[in-house]
Structures are given as C-alpha cells and as structure tokens.
Amino acid sequence: MSTALLQSLDDDAPDSAGRKNLLQLIQLRWLAVAGQLATILLTHFAFGILLPLAPMLGVLIGLVLLNLVSLPLVRRGSAIRNGALFGALLLDVAALSAQLYWSGGATNPFVSLFLLQVVLGSVLLDRWSSWALVCATTLAFALLTVFHHPIALPPQLQTDLFTLYIQGSWVCFALVAVLLVMFVTRINSNLRAQDASLDAIRRQAIEEDHIVRIGMLASGAAHELGTPLSSLSVILGDWRHIDAIRSDPELLRDVEDMQAEVQRCKGIVTGILLSSGDARGEQSAATTVRVLFDRIVADWAKARSFANLHYVDSFGPDMPIASDLVLQQAVFNLLDNAAEVSPARIDVALSRAEDGLILRVRDHGPGFPAAQLSSLGKPYNSAKAEPGRGLGLFLVGNVARKLGGSFAARNLPDGAGAEVQLRLPLDALRLGEQDAGPTTAADRRG
C-alpha cells in the first residue's frame, strides 16, 4: 500500500468519527428537546410558575429544525470536521442560554447544564475550540447573572426558596450525570474504534509493503534465473545426443531426470513472473471449484511424492470459478507446512458454507506454539530458528485478505495436531469476463 493511500485512509477515519460524533450530538439534542419540553410544561401547569411559553417553545422548535438539517449530513456521509461540531455545540450553548434567560437566568439551578457542553467540547473538539467553548459558556453564565427575565413564583413557593433551589439542583445533577455516562462513554467508544481502525490500516500497510519487497525480490531473482536455466536446458538437450551418454542407460536416465528438474524450475520461475501482480492474476483460467481443488491437491501430492494425503471433497454442487496460480501457491504453502510436521498423514477437507468455501488442512504434528497462534499471519512468525522461515502462512493470510476471506488456525484437543482453515467467498472466485475462455487440459482433470 502506497504512502498516499495510507494518508488517504488516515484522512477518512476522522471523517467517520466526526459523523458518529455529530450523530451523538443529534441524539443528545432530541433528549434535550424532550426534557426541556417536559420541564417547561410541568413547571408552568403543575407548579403554577408562569413562564413565557412562546419564546421558550420557539427555542425548542429551533433545536428541532437544527436536528432536521443535521441528519442529512450524517446520512449522506459528508465530511464532518471540527468546525461543524464546534458550531453545533455553540448553537446548543446559545439555545440553553436563551432558555435560561427566559427562566430566571443564573438563579435557575439548571445553569449547571453549561458544564455538559464543556465536557462534550473537551471530548469532541480540538484544543483551541474546546477553550473557545469554555470562554463562550463562561461569558453566557456571566451575562445571565445580569440580564434575565425574572420568574414570578406563586405565594406557596416563595416561603422556602432555598429548598426549591436545592431540589432543582439535585434534578440538574442527576440529569447531567446520566447524560455524561450515556454519551461521553459512547463518544469515547467511537474514538477508540477510530484508533483501532487506524492501527489495523497501518499494520496492513506495513505487511503489504513487506509483500511488495518480497515480490520485487522474487521477480528479480526469477528474471536472473531465467537465462542460466535456459542454458542448462540447451546443454542437457545436447548431452542426450552424445554417443557416450546415449549408449549408457543409467547416464541417459540421469540426464533426463536433470532435464525434468530444470523444466520444473523453469515452471516455478514462470509462475513467479506471472503472479507478480494482484491476487487475481492474468493467468486466471475458467474452471470449477471441485476441479480446481482436486487438481491442486493431486498436483501437490505428485510434486512432493507424498502418499499419505487423505482428501475429502464435500463441497456439494459444483460452480464455475477462475483458476488462479496465486491461490494454488497459497494452498501449496498450507500443505507444505502440514507435511513438514506430519509426514505420516495429512487430512484435507473441502466444504461449502453459505456463500463461501472452506478448505481445512489438518496435520498430526505437535501443534502451534501459543506465541505463534497469537501472531498468526505475521511475517517470520515461525517456531523454527532458521532465517527466512514463517513466510508461508504470512502469504496465505495475505491471499485470503486480498480475496475478502479469512484464515485461522487452532490446535486440536489432547495434542492430536493442528488444523488450518482457509475460508474464501465464492463471489471473489467467481468466473468473470476477464477469465472467460476454455479450460486447460490440466483443469479438466480430476
């Protein structure tokens, strides 16, 4: 993954968090509207404290309109930056100031709701805008001590104003505490999810950069090996026509074996050059699921001279897909790893689960160390000390990720070995227009 793409992903992550945070503010505003409406009506009609209903209800209508304008921004996926959140919180502060102005100003115990705006600003906003919000709420509080519409209390409530103020303060405290627990916790969850997403993106970028380096090294080595392998092939062909070799069956057989091995090496080099692109390379050809995996397993067993492989095909009704060399190499890596620790027997099972296929490779070796399982799919994650080990499962995991699948491993109970599971969506393997064409003779086997 290029640096530009990583930067683009870094830029998109805050946008996603911004939309989630604006959605939290919208939900909080709906609760504020419902709570203020209930408080205004209860105070006016139940307690007999006459409030200016027209302007106070007008403020609530303004908050409703603000929410109706904000919701399309979230649904369209528009970028929500710090300025938009800061503006939304300033409007909330202005609405709260207006409600307090018409209901006693700073003498209203609900003036403590300004602290909720400050806390939300400290979580959601950049440093400068958080301090700007502190200044705005402080200024609003100061102005409300001087400019406000006095409340005319009924005679029965004028005898014990302090008790009335304490009761209002208690209700305000409970409201602020509940809202803080509900929304600050959810906002922090959004931020943690954003951080986790960025960490996963950076980790994937590092792994894919590593794959690019490996691919460049393999491609370069393949180009370098092409010429000497061709020369060896020509020389061995000439040797077969030498009388001394033609007359000696044992020497002739050795030369033929050498020619076969050289051809195999040339095939490997060609495969590296063909697959030095995406997980779906240009070498893809039309085949079916069962034909492809039957052929892969048979080719691996023949190439490795491994007679103890037990293959079960439970895929069910066959379907056309694109044969791909990189997928074959990934399965070869799984089988190579299993054969290395379990030469006596390997069990391979192909099955279908909903819209995907599952390939399970089970060995009867000692199993994976705990440290290796916890870092499954990381490069050079191997229990062996030899340099360069641990790339096989790393490449398998990358192929699975490229195709939108998954890759997992587990140890079997009672030390009976280990099982590696490769799950791939059938849509990612489905035959497309670029893969159209007749199947090869090898694909028709099985």
N, C-alpha and C positions, 0 to 999 in steps of 0.2 A: 504494500500500500504506500502510495507516494505521500510526501510531506504535505502537499497541497490538499490531498483528500483527507488526511488526518486533521488538518487545520479546519477544513470544511465541517467535519464531524464535530470538532470541538465547538465550532460556532453554532451548530444546530442544537446541541444539547442544552445550552442556556435558553434557547427559544422554547423548547419543550417544557423546561422547568418554569419559564415565565408564564406559559399558557396555563399550566397546572396551578400556579400561584394565583393568577387572576381568577381562575375558576373558584379557588378557595375564598377569595375576597367577595365574589358574587354570591356564593352560598352564605357567607357571613352577613352580607348586606340583606339578603332575604330574611334571615333570622332577626336582624336589627329592625327591619321594617315591621315584621310581625310583633316583636317585643315592644317597640315604641307605640304601635297602634293599640295593643292591649293595655299598655300603661296609661296612655292618654285617655282612652275611653273609661278605664277603671277609675282613674283619678277624677275625671270630670263628672261622671254619672254616679259612681258608687260612693266616693268620698265627698262629693259636693264641692270640690275645688275647681272653680271655674277657670278654664284655660281658653286661650284664643284658638279655637279649633281650626279655623280657616287657614291661617298661615302654617300651623303645625302639620295639618294634614297635607298642605301643599308641599312641604318639605318631603314628606313620605312619598308623595307622587313623583317628586323629582328623583328620589332614590330608585323608585321602580323603573322610571324611564332610563336612568343610568345603567341599571342592570340589563334592560332590554337592548340597549345599544352595545353593551359589552359582550353579551352572549354570542352574537355573530362573529366577533373577532376570535373567540375561542374555537368555535365550530369550524371556521374557515381555515384554522391552522395558521393564522397570521402571526408574525414575529411580535412577541410581547417583550419590550425592553424595559430597562429600569425607569425611564421617563414615564412610560404608560402606567406602571404600578405606582410611581410617586404621585402622578396626577390623580389616580383613583383614590389614593389614601388622602390627599389634600381635599378632594371633594367630600369624602366621608367626614373629615375634620370640620369642614365648613357646614355640612348638614347637622352634625352634632352641636356645633356652636349655635346654629340657628334655633334648634330645639331648646337648648339651654337658655338662650336669650328670651324666648317666649315663656319660659317656666321658672323664672327666678334667678337665672344667671349662676354665679359661683355659689349661691346659697343652696342650690339644688344638689343633693348628695350624689346624683348621677354624673356630676362633673368629673368623677374619677374614671369615667369611661375614656377620657383622653389617654390614660395610661395604656389602654388596649391598643389604640392607634400607634403609640410609641413603640410598644413591643412588636407589633406586626411590622412596622417600618424597620426596626433593627434586624429582623429576620429576613425580610424580603429585599430590602433596598441596599444600594451602595452606601459607602460610609458618608459621603457628603450629603446625600439625600436623606439619610437617617437623621443626621444632625439638623438638617433643614426642617424636617418634620418635628423634631424636638422644639425648635425655635417657634414653629407655627402653633403648636399646641400650647406652649408656654405663653405666647402672645395672646392667643384666644382666651386662655384662662384669665390673664390679667385684664383684658378688656371686659370680660364678663363680670368682674368684680365691680366695675364702674357702670357699664351700660347693660341694662337688662330690663325686662318687663316684670314688675313685681307681681307676686301671686297674692290674690285675696283669699285668705283662709277663712272658712266658716268659724263661727264662735266656738263650737265644741272642740276644734283642733288648735285654737290659739292658746289654750291653757298650758300645754306641755309641748312646746316646740322642740326642745332638746330630744325628748323621746321619739318624736316623729322623725327628726333628722337621723337619729341612730338607726331606726328601723329602715329608713331609706338607704342609709349607708350599708347596712347588712345585705339588703337585696342587691345593691350595686356590686358589692364584693363577691357575692355568690355568683352573680351573672358573669363578671369578669373572669373569675376562676374557672367556671365551666367552659367559657368560650376559649380561654387560653389553652386549656388542656385539649379541647377538641381540635382547634385549628392550628395552633403552633406545632402540635405533635404531627399533624398531617403535612404541614408545610416542611417540617424537618425531614419527614419521610420522603417527600418529593426531592429535597436536596440530596439526601443520601442515595436515592435511586439514580439521580443525575451523576453523582460521583462514581457510583458503581458502573454505570454505563460508560463513562469516560475511561475508567480503568480497563474495562473489557475491550474497548476500542483500541486503546494504546497497546494493550497486550497482544491483541490480534495483529496490529500493525507491525509490532516487533517480530512476531512469528512469521508473518508473510514476507517481511524484509529478509528474514533468515532463509526462507524458501527461495526467494529471488536469487540470493547469493549462491545457494546450493545449485539452483537451476543453471545459473551462468557458469559455475564451475563445471557442472556435468556436461553442459553444451560445449564448452571449450574443450574439455577432455575428449568428448566424442568426435569433434572435428579433428583434433590432433591424432586420435587413434585410427581414423578412417584410412589414411594413407598407408601406414605400416600394415594394417590388416589386409588391405587390398594387395599390397606387395607380397605378403605371406601367402595369400590365396593363389596368386600367379605362380610363385615359386613352387608351392606344393603341387600345383597342376602340372608344372614342368617335370617335377620329380617322378610323377607317376609314369612318365614316358621313358625314363631311364631304364635301360635293359637290366642293370643290376637289381633295381628295385622291382621291376615287373616280374623278374624271374624268382623273386623271393616272396612267397605269400605273406610271411609274417611282417616283412618290411612294408609291403603294399598295404596291408591292413592297418599298420601304424600310420602310414601317410593318409589313408582315408579317414581314420579317426581324427587326425590332426586337422584335415580339411573340414570335417564336420564341426569341430570345436571352433575353428576360425569363422565358419559361417554363422555359428551361434553367437559369437562375439560381435560379428557384423550386424546381426539382427538386433542385439541389445543396443548397440550404438545407434542404429537407425531408429529404434524405439525411443531412445533418449532425445534424439533430434526432433522426432515427430511430436513428442509430448512436452516440448519446452514452451508450452503456452498455457491456456486455461485448462480446467478440469475436463471440459468437453473439447477435445482437440479436433483438428481437421481430419484425423484418421478415423473418425467415427464411421460405423457402417451399420446397415439395418440388420437386426437380429431379433431374438425374443429373450425374455428373462431366463427361461429354463435352458434354452440352447446356449446362451452366453455363459451362465454359471456352470452348467455341465462341462462346457469346453474349458473354462478357466481351471476348474478342479482337475480335469483329466490332463490338461497340458502341464499343470504344476507337478502332478504325481509322476508324469513321464519324464519331465526335465530333471526332477530330483531323484528319480528312481526310488520313489517312496511307495512301498507296497502296503503300508498299514493305515491308509486313509479310508475312513468309512463315511460315505456321503449319503445324506438323506434329503431328497427333494420333496418338500411338502408345500410347494408354492401354490398349487391348485391350477385353475385355468390360466393358460399362458397368455402373454400380451406382448405386442411389439415394442421394442426399445432400441436405443442406439448403442451398439457395441463401442467400447472406448478403452484404449490402451492404458490410460492412467488408472481407471477403475480396476483393470486386470492387475496392474502393478500393486495397487493397494491390497487386493486380496492375496497376491503372492507374498507380500510382506507379512500379512497375518499368518499365512500357512508356514512361512519360513520360521517365524518366531515360535510357533507351536511345535514344529518339528525339531527345533533345536533343543527344547527342554523335554520333549516327549517323543523320542524316536520310536517307541514301541507302538503307539496308537494316537491317531488324531480323529476326532469326530467333527464333521462339518454338516450343518443343517441349514437348508434354505426354506423359509416360510414367508407367509404374507400376513400383514396386519393392517386392516382397513386400506388406506391409500399408500402403503409403503411396503417395502420388502425388508426382511430381516435375515442377515447371514450370521450364524453363530459358529464360532470355531472353538472347540473345547479340547484342551490337552490334559494329560495325566501327569504333569510335572509337579514341581514344588509350589507352584503358585507365585503370585506377585508379592514382593515385599510391600509393607504398608506405605512406606515413603513413595514408592513408585506408583502405587494406586492413587495416592492423593495428588500426584502431579502428572496424571495420565495425559499423554498427548503433548507434553513439553519436549523440546529438543534435548538430546543427550540425556534423557531420563531412562537410565538402564542400571540394572543391578550388577552389570559386568564392568570391570575396570578398564577394558580395552578402549583406546581412543577412538572416537567416532561412532561408538555404539549408541543406541537409543534413538536413531533417526527413523526407523521403520514405522513404529506406532505414531510418531510425530507426523509423518507424511500421510498415514492412513487417516488420522484425525483431520488433517487439512483437506483431504479429498472429501471426507464426509461433510465438513463445514461448507466447502465450495458448492456441493450439491444440495445443500439445505437439509442434510441429515444429521445423525448423531453417532457417537462412538463411545462405547462404555466397556468396562471390564470388571470382573469380580472373581474372587477366589471361591472355589466350590467347598461345601462343608467337609469337615473331617480330613482336610488336606488332600482331597481327591483330585486336585489340579486347578485349572483356571479356565474361565470362559470369556471370550471377547465377542462382543456383539456390535455389528455394523448395521445401522438402520438407515435406509435411503428412501426418500419419497419417489414414488413412481413417476410423478409429473416431471421431476428433474431428469429422469432417464428416458422419458417418452420419446418416440421417434418423431423428429421434426422434419421440416422441409429440407434443412441443410444436410440431413442424414439420409435422404431418400436415395434409393439405389438397391441393386440386388445384393443379397447376402453372399459372402465369400464361401468357398468350399469348406473352409475350416468352421465357419459359423453354422453350416448345415449339418455338422457332425453332432453326435450326442443323442 
